[in-house]
Amino acid sequence: QVQLVESGGGLVQPGGSLRLSCAASGFTLDYYTIAWFRQAPGKEREGVSCSRPTDGSTYYTNSVKGRFTISRDNAKNTVYLQMNSLKPEDTAVYYCAAVDATGVGQLSWKREYKYTYWGRGTQVTVSS
């Protein structure tokens, strides 16, 4: 059974850090592009970051550049999102999504409809 499971969310103060995990089962992440999306209350879901296995490319939405880092541990079949210097506006449910390795590129990685598999999300709340 193909499954993506996010974890690592929680409540953190502004300026703090969290590391989200996206664990895959039923398929091997080596052959898939993985992206993180988030959805804040009352807002549309947006792409946050993406990791392509074919060439090692990573992409970030402008608001998280320099603060978030996406990485992979193929041995654990897991992708991570390290989030530093968190801000209240980072509060959202964070989802990971997967598509075959060449399914998206620099201009298309934010298009939700291109992704085949989705996790159920993990809540991140940044508040003092």
Accessible surface in RSA format (square Angstrom, percent):
REM  Atomic radii and reference values for relative SASA: ProtOr
REM  Chains: A
REM  Algorithm: Lee & Richards
REM  Probe-radius: 1.40
REM  Slices: 20
REM RES _ NUM      All-atoms   Total-Side   Main-Chain    Non-polar    All polar
REM                ABS   REL    ABS   REL    ABS   REL    ABS   REL    ABS   REL
RES GLN A   1   187.61 104.9 125.81  91.9  61.80 147.1  54.72 116.5 132.89 100.8
RES VAL A   2    57.51  37.8  36.04  32.6  21.47  51.7  36.04  31.3  21.47  58.2
RES GLN A   3    85.51  47.8  80.65  58.9   4.86  11.6  16.33  34.8  69.18  52.5
RES LEU A   4     5.63   3.1   0.00   0.0   5.63  14.1   0.00   0.0   5.63  15.1
RES VAL A   5    75.37  49.6  72.58  65.7   2.79   6.7  74.20  64.5   1.17   3.2
RES GLU A   6    15.81   9.1   1.92   1.5  13.89  33.1   0.00   0.0  15.81  12.9
RES SER A   7    57.79  48.8  53.77  71.8   4.02   9.3  38.87  82.8  18.92  26.5
RES GLY A   8    36.47  45.0   0.00   N/A  36.47  45.0  23.63  64.9  12.83  28.7
RES GLY A   9    29.12  35.9   0.00   N/A  29.12  35.9   2.37   6.5  26.75  59.9
RES GLY A  10    30.23  37.3   0.00   N/A  30.23  37.3  30.16  82.8   0.07   0.2
RES LEU A  11   133.16  74.2 100.05  71.6  33.11  83.2 100.05  70.3  33.11  89.1
RES VAL A  12    21.96  14.4  17.20  15.6   4.76  11.5  21.96  19.1   0.00   0.0
RES GLN A  13   123.09  68.8 121.20  88.6   1.89   4.5  32.17  68.5  90.92  69.0
RES PRO A  14    60.85  44.3  38.98  35.5  21.87  79.5  39.39  32.5  21.46 133.4
RES GLY A  15    56.22  69.3   0.00   N/A  56.22  69.3  30.07  82.5  26.15  58.6
RES GLY A  16    22.04  27.2   0.00   N/A  22.04  27.2  21.51  59.0   0.53   1.2
RES SER A  17    58.06  49.1  38.49  51.4  19.57  45.1  21.86  46.6  36.20  50.7
RES LEU A  18    34.20  19.0  29.26  20.9   4.95  12.4  34.20  24.0   0.00   0.0
RES ARG A  19   129.45  54.4 114.90  58.6  14.55  34.6  26.78  36.6 102.66  62.2
RES LEU A  20     0.00   0.0   0.00   0.0   0.00   0.0   0.00   0.0   0.00   0.0
RES SER A  21    22.24  18.8  22.24  29.7   0.00   0.0   8.97  19.1  13.27  18.6
RES CYS A  22     0.00   0.0   0.00   0.0   0.00   0.0   0.00   0.0   0.00   0.0
RES ALA A  23    44.77  41.2  42.87  66.2   1.91   4.3  42.89  60.4   1.89   5.0
RES ALA A  24    11.96  11.0   0.00   0.0  11.96  27.2   0.40   0.6  11.56  30.6
RES SER A  25    52.32  44.2  47.92  64.0   4.39  10.1  45.90  97.7   6.42   9.0
RES GLY A  26    55.57  68.5   0.00   N/A  55.57  68.5  21.01  57.7  34.56  77.4
RES PHE A  27    27.48  13.7  11.02   6.8  16.46  42.8  23.07  14.0   4.41  12.6
RES THR A  28    62.83  44.7  58.88  59.7   3.94   9.4  23.96  32.2  38.87  58.8
RES LEU A  29     1.28   0.7   1.28   0.9   0.00   0.0   1.28   0.9   0.00   0.0
RES ASP A  30    52.89  37.0  43.16  43.0   9.74  23.0  10.36  24.4  42.53  42.4
RES TYR A  31   152.61  71.3 148.11  84.3   4.50  11.7 101.88  76.6  50.74  62.5
RES TYR A  32    45.15  21.1  45.15  25.7   0.00   0.0  14.01  10.5  31.13  38.4
RES THR A  33     0.00   0.0   0.00   0.0   0.00   0.0   0.00   0.0   0.00   0.0
RES ILE A  34     0.00   0.0   0.00   0.0   0.00   0.0   0.00   0.0   0.00   0.0
RES ALA A  35     0.00   0.0   0.00   0.0   0.00   0.0   0.00   0.0   0.00   0.0
RES TRP A  36     0.00   0.0   0.00   0.0   0.00   0.0   0.00   0.0   0.00   0.0
RES PHE A  37     0.22   0.1   0.22   0.1   0.00   0.0   0.22   0.1   0.00   0.0
RES ARG A  38    14.19   6.0  13.96   7.1   0.23   0.6   2.63   3.6  11.56   7.0
RES GLN A  39    70.01  39.2  65.87  48.1   4.14   9.9  10.64  22.7  59.37  45.0
RES ALA A  40    21.35  19.6  18.14  28.0   3.21   7.3  18.51  26.1   2.84   7.5
RES PRO A  41   115.72  84.3  87.84  80.1  27.89 101.4 100.30  82.8  15.42  95.9
RES GLY A  42    91.91 113.3   0.00   N/A  91.91 113.3  45.15 123.9  46.76 104.7
RES LYS A  43   140.84  68.7 128.43  78.8  12.41  29.5  82.34  74.1  58.50  62.3
RES GLU A  44   156.03  89.6 141.98 107.4  14.04  33.4  58.68 113.5  97.35  79.5
RES ARG A  45    70.00  29.4  54.72  27.9  15.28  36.4   5.26   7.2  64.74  39.2
RES GLU A  46    72.20  41.5  67.26  50.9   4.94  11.8  31.46  60.8  40.75  33.3
RES GLY A  47     2.68   3.3   0.00   N/A   2.68   3.3   0.00   0.0   2.68   6.0
RES VAL A  48     0.00   0.0   0.00   0.0   0.00   0.0   0.00   0.0   0.00   0.0
RES SER A  49     0.00   0.0   0.00   0.0   0.00   0.0   0.00   0.0   0.00   0.0
RES CYS A  50     0.00   0.0   0.00   0.0   0.00   0.0   0.00   0.0   0.00   0.0
RES SER A  51     6.58   5.6   6.58   8.8   0.00   0.0   0.13   0.3   6.46   9.0
RES ARG A  52    38.53  16.2  37.56  19.1   0.97   2.3   0.76   1.0  37.77  22.9
RES PRO A  53    38.50  28.1   9.66   8.8  28.85 104.9  14.43  11.9  24.07 149.6
RES THR A  54    75.57  53.7  35.44  35.9  40.13  95.6  43.87  58.9  31.70  47.9
RES ASP A  55    90.84  63.6  52.99  52.7  37.85  89.5  43.28 101.9  47.56  47.4
RES GLY A  56    56.15  69.2   0.00   N/A  56.15  69.2  33.12  90.9  23.03  51.6
RES SER A  57    30.18  25.5  20.93  27.9   9.25  21.3  12.64  26.9  17.54  24.6
RES THR A  58    61.97  44.1  41.17  41.7  20.80  49.6  18.52  24.9  43.45  65.7
RES TYR A  59    33.16  15.5  29.30  16.7   3.86  10.0  23.50  17.7   9.66  11.9
RES TYR A  60    47.11  22.0  35.56  20.2  11.55  30.1  29.09  21.9  18.02  22.2
RES THR A  61    12.62   9.0  11.99  12.2   0.63   1.5   0.63   0.8  11.99  18.1
RES ASN A  62   119.40  82.3 103.46 100.0  15.94  38.4  32.27  77.7  87.13  84.2
RES SER A  63    64.30  54.3  44.06  58.8  20.25  46.6  53.40 113.7  10.91  15.3
RES VAL A  64     0.00   0.0   0.00   0.0   0.00   0.0   0.00   0.0   0.00   0.0
RES LYS A  65   120.01  58.5 100.18  61.5  19.82  47.2  56.56  50.9  63.44  67.6
RES GLY A  66    87.29 107.6   0.00   N/A  87.29 107.6  43.77 120.1  43.52  97.5
RES ARG A  67    29.88  12.5  25.64  13.1   4.25  10.1  24.93  34.1   4.95   3.0
RES PHE A  68     6.06   3.0   0.00   0.0   6.06  15.8   0.00   0.0   6.06  17.3
RES THR A  69    73.00  51.9  72.59  73.6   0.41   1.0  45.04  60.5  27.96  42.3
RES ILE A  70     8.00   4.6   0.01   0.0   7.99  19.2   0.01   0.0   7.99  21.7
RES SER A  71    52.10  44.0  45.83  61.2   6.27  14.4  37.35  79.5  14.75  20.7
RES ARG A  72    58.99  24.8  26.04  13.3  32.94  78.4  25.95  35.5  33.04  20.0
RES ASP A  73    42.10  29.5  37.78  37.6   4.32  10.2  12.75  30.0  29.35  29.3
RES ASN A  74    76.77  52.9  59.30  57.3  17.47  42.1  17.56  42.3  59.22  57.2
RES ALA A  75   104.41  96.0  56.51  87.2  47.90 109.0  69.55  97.9  34.86  92.3
RES LYS A  76   140.17  68.4 118.35  72.6  21.82  52.0  73.44  66.1  66.73  71.1
RES ASN A  77    30.67  21.2  30.64  29.6   0.04   0.1  18.81  45.3  11.87  11.5
RES THR A  78    11.95   8.5  10.91  11.1   1.05   2.5   4.18   5.6   7.77  11.7
RES VAL A  79     0.17   0.1   0.17   0.2   0.00   0.0   0.17   0.1   0.00   0.0
RES TYR A  80    23.23  10.8  23.23  13.2   0.00   0.0  14.11  10.6   9.12  11.2
RES LEU A  81     0.00   0.0   0.00   0.0   0.00   0.0   0.00   0.0   0.00   0.0
RES GLN A  82    57.64  32.2  57.53  42.0   0.11   0.3  28.05  59.7  29.59  22.4
RES MET A  83     0.00   0.0   0.00   0.0   0.00   0.0   0.00   0.0   0.00   0.0
RES ASN A  84    57.94  40.0  57.94  56.0   0.00   0.0  15.11  36.4  42.82  41.4
RES SER A  85    58.53  49.5  54.31  72.5   4.22   9.7  18.90  40.2  39.63  55.5
RES LEU A  86     2.32   1.3   0.00   0.0   2.32   5.8   0.00   0.0   2.32   6.3
RES LYS A  87    85.29  41.6  84.80  52.0   0.49   1.2  38.98  35.1  46.31  49.3
RES PRO A  88    74.53  54.3  67.34  61.4   7.18  26.1  67.65  55.9   6.88  42.7
RES GLU A  89   117.78  67.6  92.40  69.9  25.38  60.4  58.34 112.8  59.44  48.5
RES ASP A  90     0.59   0.4   0.59   0.6   0.00   0.0   0.00   0.0   0.59   0.6
RES THR A  91    31.08  22.1  28.73  29.1   2.35   5.6  26.68  35.8   4.39   6.6
RES ALA A  92     1.13   1.0   0.66   1.0   0.47   1.1   1.13   1.6   0.00   0.0
RES VAL A  93    41.22  27.1  41.12  37.2   0.10   0.2  41.12  35.7   0.10   0.3
RES TYR A  94     0.00   0.0   0.00   0.0   0.00   0.0   0.00   0.0   0.00   0.0
RES TYR A  95    37.61  17.6  37.61  21.4   0.00   0.0  10.21   7.7  27.40  33.8
RES CYS A  96     0.00   0.0   0.00   0.0   0.00   0.0   0.00   0.0   0.00   0.0
RES ALA A  97     0.00   0.0   0.00   0.0   0.00   0.0   0.00   0.0   0.00   0.0
RES ALA A  98     0.00   0.0   0.00   0.0   0.00   0.0   0.00   0.0   0.00   0.0
RES VAL A  99     6.64   4.4   6.64   6.0   0.00   0.0   6.64   5.8   0.00   0.0
RES ASP A 100    75.07  52.6  74.10  73.8   0.96   2.3  33.05  77.8  42.02  41.9
RES ALA A 101    17.17  15.8  15.79  24.4   1.38   3.1  15.79  22.2   1.38   3.7
RES THR A 102   101.77  72.4  79.34  80.4  22.43  53.5  53.66  72.1  48.12  72.7
RES GLY A 103    26.41  32.6   0.00   N/A  26.41  32.6  13.02  35.7  13.39  30.0
RES VAL A 104     3.85   2.5   0.00   0.0   3.85   9.3   3.85   3.3   0.00   0.0
RES GLY A 105    20.48  25.3   0.00   N/A  20.48  25.3  17.62  48.4   2.86   6.4
RES GLN A 106   127.36  71.2 112.74  82.4  14.62  34.8  20.11  42.8 107.25  81.3
RES LEU A 107   163.35  91.0 140.26 100.3  23.08  58.0 144.66 101.6  18.69  50.3
RES SER A 108    16.47  13.9  16.12  21.5   0.35   0.8   9.53  20.3   6.94   9.7
RES TRP A 109    11.62   4.7  11.36   5.5   0.26   0.6   1.40   0.7  10.22  16.6
RES LYS A 110    99.46  48.5  87.01  53.4  12.45  29.6  52.73  47.5  46.73  49.8
RES ARG A 111   112.53  47.2 106.86  54.5   5.67  13.5  27.12  37.1  85.40  51.8
RES GLU A 112    58.42  33.5  53.15  40.2   5.27  12.5  20.97  40.6  37.45  30.6
RES TYR A 113   167.30  78.1 131.35  74.7  35.95  93.5 121.18  91.1  46.12  56.9
RES LYS A 114    67.30  32.8  51.98  31.9  15.32  36.5  14.51  13.1  52.79  56.2
RES TYR A 115    13.41   6.3   0.00   0.0  13.41  34.9   0.00   0.0  13.41  16.5
RES THR A 116    85.12  60.5  56.76  57.5  28.37  67.6  43.46  58.4  41.67  63.0
RES TYR A 117    62.20  29.0  59.39  33.8   2.81   7.3  32.75  24.6  29.45  36.3
RES TRP A 118    73.97  29.7  46.87  22.7  27.09  63.6  37.63  20.1  36.34  59.0
RES GLY A 119     7.43   9.2   0.00   N/A   7.43   9.2   0.24   0.7   7.18  16.1
RES ARG A 120   224.78  94.4 200.28 102.1  24.51  58.3  79.48 108.6 145.31  88.1
RES GLY A 121    22.71  28.0   0.00   N/A  22.71  28.0   0.55   1.5  22.16  49.6
RES THR A 122    19.39  13.8  13.28  13.5   6.11  14.6   8.22  11.0  11.17  16.9
RES GLN A 123    85.65  47.9  76.92  56.2   8.73  20.8  49.82 106.0  35.83  27.2
RES VAL A 124     0.00   0.0   0.00   0.0   0.00   0.0   0.00   0.0   0.00   0.0
RES THR A 125    42.52  30.2  42.52  43.1   0.00   0.0  30.45  40.9  12.07  18.2
RES VAL A 126     4.28   2.8   0.00   0.0   4.28  10.3   0.00   0.0   4.28  11.6
RES SER A 127    56.88  48.1  49.35  65.9   7.53  17.3  20.62  43.9  36.26  50.8
RES SER A 128   125.95 106.4  65.98  88.1  59.96 138.1  47.95 102.1  78.00 109.3
END  Absolute sums over single chains surface
CHAIN  1 A     6509.2       4886.8       1622.4       3216.2       3293.0
END  Absolute sums over all chains
TOTAL          6509.2       4886.8       1622.4       3216.2       3293.0
